[in-house]
Amino acid sequence: MAFRNGTWRLTVVGILLGIASLAARAGIVEEVRAQVGQNSYSAAEAELRDYKARHGVTPEYLEALSWVARGAAAMKQFSQAANYARETRSLAEQLLTRQRLDTEPHLPIALGAAYEVQAQALSETGKPAEAAALLRAALAKYRNTSIGPRLQKNLNLISLVGRPAPALQATQYLGVKPPTLASLKGSPVLLFFWAHWCGDCKAEVPIIARLRQEFAPSGLVVIGPTQFYGYAAQGNDATPAQERAYIDSVRQRYYASLPDMPVPLSQQNFNTYGASTTPTLVVLNRAGQVSTYHPGAMPYEELRAALEKASAR
């Protein structure tokens, strides 16, 4: 979840009485998300209490609790959001004394969301330095886990704008050889982080192609970092060589209007820029500083305004 995003609403059928315990456990996240989506926090809390009484604190319970925290933050109820987030984090860290973070999917989602909401609450209540310190401490512990990019994304949302853009790793690439960001000082730059499976990325391409043409007189350079995910078409497992070929086929089919966009292939770039959301759009000004950091798609007018600002001399 990016700080601005509220795309969580999910409609589900309620858990029927008498279903098997495993099915009930699998449904708590969806149940709570549905209640949060309807702003029914008392109902969500009742679901959580009932589940906890029957099953205890499980990773599924913690993910569901994290959705209550995220819902409160989306409603700008930051004190409540921080309380839910702290509870989620405390209980998650207790579970981590008995299991590793990435042994199943629910616990990392819960812990990542807890840090995210805590940082958001601090930042939105005038304590951005405390928010950044919280996220840096979390990165020191969890950088090499699945939540590392998410933590970096949220740190970047607070602190990256105005700083020199981190260098890109470009040992492997598709298309033309990527220039170094240092060599592009003097020109505005758009970094377009995308994934071969990402529909929103494909939908962003016509916007970027149009703006690249409009800002060509300003010297705009577009670079499109991506990474390997370990699978290709239909989610089938793929070797790096197979996935590379698949990524290139996606690039040529869906990104044809950006034929000369260099495409560095590196997980390190995604980690450095916290690109846990695709697309992630990063605009650099002529001094090589980050002027816009935006996880998620951007509409034409919004991205155009960001490029106008970065192109100013």
C-alpha positions in Angstrom: 0.0 0.0 0.0 1.3 3.4 -0.9 0.4 6.2 1.5 -2.0 7.7 -1.0 -3.6 4.5 -2.2 -6.9 3.2 -0.9 -7.4 0.4 -3.4 -8.4 -2.2 -0.9 -12.1 -2.6 -1.2 -13.1 -6.3 -1.7 -16.6 -7.7 -1.7 -16.8 -11.3 -0.3 -19.5 -13.7 0.9 -19.5 -14.0 4.7 -18.1 -17.1 6.3 -20.9 -19.7 6.6 -21.5 -21.4 10.0 -20.3 -24.9 10.3 -17.6 -24.8 7.6 -14.3 -26.5 8.4 -11.8 -24.8 10.6 -9.2 -24.5 7.9 -11.7 -22.7 5.6 -12.6 -20.4 8.4 -9.0 -19.5 9.0 -8.5 -18.9 5.3 -11.4 -16.5 5.3 -10.6 -14.1 8.2 -8.5 -11.8 6.0 -11.3 -11.5 3.4 -13.9 -11.0 6.0 -12.1 -8.2 7.8 -11.1 -6.5 4.5 -14.8 -6.5 3.5 -15.8 -5.0 6.8 -13.1 -2.3 6.5 -14.1 -1.6 3.0 -17.6 -0.8 4.3 -16.2 1.3 7.2 -17.6 -1.3 9.7 -14.8 -1.3 12.1 -16.9 -2.7 15.0 -17.8 -5.6 12.8 -14.2 -6.1 11.8 -13.1 -6.1 15.4 -15.9 -8.6 16.3 -14.6 -10.9 13.5 -11.1 -10.6 14.9 -12.2 -11.3 18.5 -14.2 -14.4 17.4 -11.3 -15.7 15.3 -8.7 -15.1 18.0 -10.9 -16.9 20.6 -11.1 -20.0 18.3 -7.7 -20.1 16.7 -5.3 -17.8 18.7 -2.9 -15.4 17.1 -2.0 -16.8 13.7 -0.3 -15.1 10.7 -3.8 -14.9 9.0 -5.1 -13.1 12.1 -2.3 -10.6 12.0 -2.8 -9.9 8.3 -6.4 -9.2 9.0 -5.5 -6.9 11.9 -3.2 -5.0 9.6 -6.1 -4.3 7.3 -7.9 -2.6 10.1 -4.8 -0.4 10.6 -4.6 0.4 6.9 -8.3 1.2 6.9 -8.0 3.6 9.8 -5.0 5.3 8.1 -7.0 5.7 4.9 -9.7 7.5 6.9 -7.0 9.7 8.4 -7.7 8.4 11.9 -3.9 8.2 12.5 -4.0 7.7 16.3 -6.2 4.6 15.9 -4.2 3.4 12.9 -1.0 3.7 14.9 -2.5 1.6 17.7 -3.6 -1.1 15.4 -0.2 -1.1 13.7 1.7 -1.3 16.9 -0.4 -4.2 18.1 0.1 -6.0 14.7 3.9 -5.4 14.9 4.2 -6.6 18.5 2.3 -9.8 17.9 4.1 -10.4 14.7 7.5 -10.1 16.4 6.3 -12.6 19.0 5.5 -15.1 16.3 9.0 -14.4 14.8 10.5 -16.0 17.9 9.1 -19.3 16.7 9.2 -19.0 12.9 11.0 -17.2 10.1 9.4 -14.3 8.4 9.0 -15.7 4.9 7.9 -19.3 5.7 4.3 -18.3 4.6 2.7 -15.2 3.0 0.5 -13.7 5.8 3.1 -12.8 8.3 5.3 -10.6 6.0 2.3 -8.9 4.7 1.2 -8.1 8.3 4.6 -6.9 9.5 5.3 -4.8 6.4 1.9 -3.1 6.7 2.4 -2.5 10.4 5.7 -0.6 9.8 4.1 1.2 6.8 1.1 2.5 8.9 3.2 3.4 11.9 5.5 5.4 9.6 2.6 7.0 7.8 0.9 8.0 11.1 4.2 9.6 12.4 4.8 11.4 9.1 1.2 12.7 8.8 1.3 14.0 12.4 4.4 16.1 11.9 7.1 13.6 12.9 8.7 12.6 9.6 12.2 12.3 11.2 10.8 9.7 13.6 9.0 7.9 10.7 12.3 7.7 8.8 14.2 6.5 11.8 11.5 3.7 12.4 11.8 2.6 8.8 15.7 2.7 8.8 15.7 0.5 11.9 13.3 -1.9 10.3 15.5 -2.1 7.2 18.5 -2.9 9.3 16.6 -6.0 10.5 14.6 -7.0 7.4 16.4 -5.7 4.4 17.1 -9.2 3.1 13.5 -10.4 3.5 10.5 -10.1 1.3 9.4 -6.8 3.1 12.7 -5.1 2.4 11.5 -3.3 -0.8 8.3 -2.3 0.9 10.1 -0.7 3.8 12.5 1.1 1.3 9.5 2.3 -0.7 8.0 3.9 2.4 11.3 5.4 3.5 11.6 6.8 -0.1 8.1 8.3 0.2 9.3 10.3 3.2 12.9 11.1 2.3 13.9 10.5 -1.3 12.6 13.7 -2.9 15.2 16.3 -3.1 18.1 13.9 -2.8 20.5 12.8 -5.6 19.1 9.8 -7.4 20.7 6.5 -6.5 22.7 4.9 -9.3 21.2 2.1 -11.4 22.8 -1.3 -11.7 22.9 -2.2 -15.4 25.1 -5.2 -15.9 22.2 -6.9 -17.6 19.8 -5.0 -19.9 17.5 -5.2 -22.8 17.5 -2.8 -25.7 20.1 -0.1 -25.9 22.8 0.1 -23.2 21.5 2.2 -20.3 23.4 5.4 -19.7 24.5 6.2 -16.1 22.3 8.6 -14.2 25.4 10.7 -13.6 25.9 11.1 -17.3 22.4 12.4 -17.7 22.8 15.5 -15.5 21.4 18.4 -17.4 18.5 16.5 -18.7 15.2 15.5 -17.0 14.9 11.7 -16.5 11.9 9.5 -16.0 12.5 6.1 -14.4 9.7 3.7 -15.2 9.9 0.6 -13.0 7.7 -2.2 -14.6 7.1 -5.9 -14.5 6.3 -8.3 -17.3 3.1 -9.4 -15.5 1.8 -5.9 -14.7 -1.3 -4.7 -16.5 -1.1 -1.2 -15.0 2.4 -0.9 -16.5 1.2 -1.7 -20.0 -1.6 0.9 -19.5 0.9 3.6 -18.5 3.0 3.1 -21.8 0.8 5.3 -24.0 1.0 8.1 -21.5 4.8 7.9 -21.2 5.2 7.6 -25.0 3.1 10.8 -25.5 5.0 12.7 -22.8 8.4 11.6 -24.1 7.4 13.1 -27.5 6.2 16.3 -25.9 9.3 16.7 -23.8 11.8 15.7 -26.4 12.8 19.3 -26.9 13.7 19.4 -23.2 15.9 16.4 -23.6 13.7 14.0 -21.6 15.3 10.5 -21.1 13.1 7.5 -20.2 14.7 4.4 -18.6 12.6 1.4 -17.8 14.1 -0.9 -15.1 12.6 -4.3 -14.6 13.7 -7.5 -12.9 13.4 -11.3 -12.9 10.5 -12.8 -11.0 11.2 -16.5 -11.6 8.3 -17.2 -13.9 7.0 -16.3 -17.3 3.7 -16.8 -19.2 0.8 -18.2 -17.2 3.0 -18.1 -14.1 5.1 -21.0 -15.2 8.5 -21.4 -13.5 11.2 -20.2 -15.8 15.0 -20.1 -15.8 16.7 -16.7 -16.0 17.4 -17.3 -19.7 13.8 -18.3 -20.4 12.4 -15.4 -18.4 14.7 -12.9 -20.1 13.4 -14.1 -23.5 9.8 -13.7 -22.2 10.4 -10.3 -20.8 11.9 -9.2 -24.1 8.8 -10.5 -26.0 6.6 -8.6 -23.6 8.7 -5.5 -24.2 8.6 -5.8 -27.9 4.8 -6.4 -27.9 3.5 -4.0 -25.3 6.2 -1.4 -25.1 6.8 -0.9 -28.8 6.0 2.8 -28.6 9.1 3.1 -26.4 11.5 1.2 -28.7 14.7 3.0 -27.6 14.0 2.9 -23.8 16.9 1.2 -22.1 15.8 -1.7 -19.8 18.2 -2.5 -17.0 17.5 -6.0 -15.5 18.2 -6.0 -11.8 16.5 -6.8 -8.6 19.0 -4.5 -6.9 17.4 -1.5 -8.6 14.0 -2.4 -7.3 15.4 -2.8 -3.8 17.2 0.5 -3.9 14.2 2.4 -5.2 11.7 0.4 -3.1 9.8 -0.5 -6.2 7.5 -3.0 -4.5 4.6 -1.5 -6.4 4.6 -1.6 -10.2 4.6 0.7 -11.9 6.8 3.0 -9.8 7.6 6.3 -11.5 10.5 8.4 -10.5 11.3 11.8 -12.0 14.8 13.3 -11.8 15.4 17.0 -12.4 18.3 18.4 -14.4 20.5 18.4 -11.3 20.1 14.6 -11.0 17.9 14.9 -7.9 14.6 13.1 -7.3 11.8 15.6 -7.9 8.9 13.0 -7.9 8.7 9.6 -6.3 5.4 7.8 -7.1 4.5 4.2 -6.5 1.6 3.3 -8.8 0.3 4.5 -12.1 0.0 8.3 -12.8 -2.5 9.9 -15.1 -1.3 12.0 -18.0 -1.9 15.4 -16.4 -0.2 14.5 -13.1 2.8 13.0 -14.8 3.0 15.9 -17.2 3.1 18.4 -14.3 5.9 16.4 -12.6 7.9 16.5 -15.8 7.3 20.2 -16.3 8.7 20.9 -12.8 11.7 18.7 -13.4 12.5 20.2 -16.8 12.6 23.8 -15.5 16.0 25.4 -15.8 
